[in-house]
Amino acid sequence: MQPTTLENSILKNTPLDMDKWREIIKSWNPSTESQKDYCLRLGISLSTFGYVKGKLLKIPPTKKKFIPVYITPLFMLYINITGNS
């Protein structure tokens, strides 16, 4: 069985950031594989998996979004182009 992209990044000893941990935890299927077997297969620490999983369950995933910015002029300049005052 060929390693997945997730397994490849772990096998290469790539540092795992929170986004990568979120992906690891989301990929685990508790109905088909125990936490212990999953961690052994990926080569990650079972205690770290449990710790990070607990932390991530408390923190909602951040959604990156744009915030509208409204720019208002400091002053308005009106020019009368008709010649009438």
C-alpha positions in Angstrom: 0.0 0.0 0.0 1.4 3.4 -1.0 1.7 6.1 1.6 -0.8 9.0 1.3 0.4 12.6 0.9 -0.3 13.0 4.6 1.8 10.0 5.5 4.6 11.1 3.2 4.8 14.5 5.0 5.0 12.8 8.4 7.5 10.2 7.2 9.8 13.0 6.0 9.9 14.4 9.5 8.3 17.6 8.3 7.4 19.8 11.3 3.7 19.6 11.9 1.8 22.9 12.3 -1.8 23.1 13.6 -3.2 22.9 10.1 -1.4 19.6 9.5 -2.5 18.3 12.9 -6.1 19.2 12.0 -5.7 17.2 8.8 -4.2 14.2 10.7 -7.0 14.2 13.2 -9.7 14.7 10.6 -8.3 11.8 8.6 -8.6 9.4 11.5 -11.6 7.1 11.3 -12.3 5.7 14.8 -14.8 3.1 13.4 -12.1 1.4 11.3 -8.9 1.9 13.2 -8.0 2.5 16.9 -6.1 5.7 17.8 -3.1 3.6 18.8 -3.0 1.7 15.5 -3.5 5.0 13.5 -0.6 6.7 15.4 1.6 3.6 14.9 0.9 3.5 11.2 1.7 7.2 10.8 4.7 7.1 13.2 3.3 9.8 15.5 3.1 9.9 19.2 -0.2 8.6 20.6 0.0 11.0 23.6 0.7 14.0 21.3 -2.2 13.0 19.1 -4.5 12.9 22.1 -3.2 16.2 23.4 -3.5 18.0 20.1 -6.9 16.5 19.4 -8.2 17.8 22.8 -6.8 21.2 22.0 -8.3 21.4 18.5 -11.7 20.3 19.8 -11.7 23.4 22.0 -10.6 25.8 19.3 -13.0 26.3 16.3 -11.2 26.2 13.0 -10.5 29.7 11.7 -12.1 30.8 8.6 -10.1 33.2 6.5 -12.3 35.8 5.0 -12.2 39.3 3.7 -13.4 42.1 5.8 -15.0 45.0 3.9 -13.3 48.3 4.3 -15.2 51.5 3.6 -13.2 54.6 2.8 -15.0 57.9 3.3 -13.5 61.2 2.1 -12.4 63.7 4.8 -14.1 66.5 3.0 -16.1 67.1 -0.2 -15.2 69.7 -2.7 -18.1 71.0 -4.8 -17.3 73.0 -7.9 -19.9 75.0 -9.6 -19.2 74.6 -13.3 -22.3 76.5 -14.6 -21.0 79.9 -13.6 -24.0 80.6 -11.4 -23.3 81.4 -7.8 
